[in-house]
Amino acid sequence: MATGKAYMKYIGMDCGEFRSPIKNMSSDDFARFKEDVKTLEMEEEFSKCFS
């Protein structure tokens, strides 16, 4: 579940944090997530979310 919210935050739709008992992604984890997503080379696809 955290990955879904992370993708939303990545494309600019920050929906906030989860409530307990779901664990939130740490800042360091999110930074690593962003680097991993960049390697997918899907920026063009993500930009279609707002067109």
N, C-alpha and C positions, 0 to 999 in steps of 0.2 A: 504494500500500500504506500509506503513512503516513497517508492520510486515513481508512482503515478503523480503524487504531489510535487515531487522534485522536477519531473518533466514540465508540469504546469508552471512552476516557478521559473524554470529555465527559459520558457518562451514568454515570460512576463506576466503570468497570471498567478501571482502569489496568493494562495488561499489560506495562508496561516498554518499553524501547527496542529498536529493531532491532539486529541484529548487522550488521557490514560484509558486503556492500557497500551495503546499503540505507541511504539517508540519513534521519536522524531529523528531525522537525519541531522547529525552534527554539522557545524560549519565546515570542518575539515572534510567530512564525508561528502558534503555538497560540492566543495571545490574539486574533489577527485571525480565526482559524478560528472561535473561540467567538462572536465578534461576528457573523460571517457566518451561522453556524448559527442564532443567535437571530432573525435576520431571516426565517428559514424558518417561524417560528411553529409548531414541531413539538414543543414541550415535553410536551404531553399524550401524543403518540405515544411519545416516549422514556420517559415514566414507565411505560408499559405493559410495558417490558422487565423490570421488577421486581415486577409484580403477580401 
